[in-house]
Amino acid sequence: MFYKFDNIQNPKVDWQFIYKKEFNDEFCDLLLNSCEDDKWVAARVGGDPGKPGGMLDTEIRSVSHQPSKMGEYKGMQSFPYHHIADKIMRANSEIWRLDLTGFNMETDQPNILRYREKEAGHYNWHLDIGAEFSNRKLTCIIQLSDPKDYDGCDVEILGAPTGEKKLKERGTVIMFPSYVQHRVTKITRGTRYCWVGWVHGPHFR
C-alpha cells in the first residue's frame, strides 16, 4: 500500500538540500506523544532484498527507531502524512522535479528516531538508497526536539554548509535527494528525536 502523492510537473531541475521551519510545537508534540516506550528498537545498516533489515553495527549507526503512526486529528485524515506530503510536493515541484509515487507504507514506513547520549547516538556518512531500497528518491527529516535539549547530533549533508543553527530548530523540515551522502554527528548531551521518511518513485532513468 502506498500513501500516494498527486502528480506534479515543473521544468526546473536542480540539486540542493533545503530546510525551513514548517511545523509548530503542537505538531511536534503529537508525533512524539504517539511513540510507545516498548516499541523502540535498535536501527540496523545494510540489507538487501534477500536479507532485509541488515545488521547491527553501532560503530556505523547507533540510534533507536519505531514506525510513525497514521491516524486522525481534529478531523484531519491521514495525519501527519497529508501535511508532510504537501511540503514535499511543493519543494519537489520547485527544485528537483523527481518522479515521485509516495511513502511505501508496507516495506519502508517512515520512522521516529531517538539519538541518546548514553548510546553515543550517531550515523556515519551514508546514502539512503541501496540494494534494499533502490526506489527511494527524497529524504525528509523533521526536527522534533528543542535544540536546547541536546548537543551534537548535527545533520550534515555532503557539499552543504555545516554549523547552521537554524537546521536544528524544532519543527524544521530538511529535504534532499536520497542519493546524496549525509551523516548525523555524535550526540554529546541529552536526547534528540526526529521524524524521517523516504519518498519512493520509479527507478531512476
N, C-alpha and C positions, 0 to 999 in steps of 0.2 A: 504494500500500500504506500502511495506517495501522498504527501501534502502538496498539491500541485500549485504552481505559480501561473499567473496569466502570461501569455506570450508578450514579449517586449522587443522593440526594434529601435535601433539608433545607429547612424552611420559612424559615430565617433568610437574609436578603439584606442586604448592606451593601457600602459601598465603603471600602476602605482597602488600604494595602500592608502586607505582613507580612515579617518576616525572623527567622531563627533559625539557629543553628549546628546543622546536621543531620549533616554528614559529617566523617569523621576524615581525618588526613593520608594514610593508605593509599589511601583512595578518591580524594582529590585527585591523588596521585602517579600513580595508574593512568590517570586521564584525561589528565594532562599527558604521561605517557610514551607514550600512544597517538598523539601528534602526530608528524608527519613533517616534517623540515626543508624539504623541497622542495614541500610542499603548501600553504604559506601563500600566500594571495592577498589583494590589497587589496579591502576591502569597498566596495560601491557604495551609492548612495542613489537613491530614487525607483523607477521601474519600474512597468509596468502589464501586464495580460495579453497585450497585443500586443507589448510590448517588455520582456520580463522581464530582470531583472538591474540595471536602472537605469544610472547613470553615476558616474564617479569625480569626486568633489569633496572634496578634502582640507580645504577651508575649513569644510565642514559635518561631515565624518566622516573621521577618519584612524585606521584600525585594520585589521589583517590577521586573516583567519579561515581555518578549514578545518573540514570536516564532522566531527562527533562520531561515532565508530565505535560499533557494537553487536556484542557478542560474548559469550563465556562466561568466567566467572572463578570458580574454586573450586566448580564445579558449579552456579553461578548462571547461569541462562539470561537472554538479553536484557539483559546488563549493559552500561551502567548504567541503562538506561531503566526497568526494572522498579522499581528503588529510587527513582528520581526521581519516577516517576508516582505511587507510593504517597504521597509527601509532598504532591504537588499535589492528589491526590484528597481527602486529608484536609483540606487547607486550603480547598479549594473547597466541600466539604460543610459546613464550619463558618462560612464567611464569605460567599462570593459566590453560590454555587449557580448558576453558569453552566452552560449545556447544552454539555458537552464531548464531543468524539469522541476526540481523541488527537493525537499528533505526526504530522504529514504527512511521512513519510519519503521521499516521491518528489520533492516540489517545494519543501519548506520544512524540510529536515532541520536539527536543532539543530547549533550550531557551537561550537567553542572559539575564543575571541577573544584577540588579543595586542595590547596597547597598549604602545608603546615611546617612551621619551623622545626619541630621535633623530628620530622621525617626528611629534613633537608630538601623540601619540595623544589623541583626544577624540571626542565625538559630541555635536553641539549638540542643543537641545531638539527632540523629535520624538515621534511616535506610532509604535507597532509595527503598526498596521493601515493599509491604504491600498488603492489600486486593485488592486495585485498580490496582496496578502494580506488580503483583506477578511474572511476567516473566522478570523483569529487572535482568541482570546478571552483567554488568560492568558499573561503573560510570566514566565519563570522564569530567574533568574540564580544561578549558584553561583560563589562566590569561590574561586579555585584558588591564588592567590598569597598568600604571607605578607605582611601589611601592612608589615613591616619592609623589604621588598624594593623598595618604590616610594613615591613621594609624589604627592599629587594623585590624579587619575583616580577621583574620587568619583562614585558613582551618586546622583543627585539626582532626586527624584520630586516633581512639582508638588503643592503643598499639604501635603507631609510635612516634618517637621523635618530639618534638614541638620546635618552635622558629627558624626553618631553614629558613634563609633569601632567599635562592635560590627558595623556594617554591613560593615566591611572584614575581619572575622575570616575566616581560612581555613576553608572548609567551610560558610560561612554561605549559606543559600538566601534569596533575595529574590524575592518574588512580588507581582504587581499586575496588574490588568486591562490588556490591551494597548491600550485606548483612552485610557489615562492618559499625559499628557505627562511625559517624563523626559529626562535627559541624562547624559553622562559628562564630567566636567570634564577639563581638560588634565592629562596626566601631566607632572610636573616632574623626576622622577628614577626611573631603573630601568625595570622592565617589569612589567606586570600581565597576568595570564591569568585568564580566566573562561569558564565554560560558559554558553551561552544557548540556551534553547529556547522555542518558541511553541506553545501548545496550541490546536488548532483545534476548531471546532464548527459547528453550523448557523448560518446567517445570524441576526444579531440581529433580534428581532421582539417 
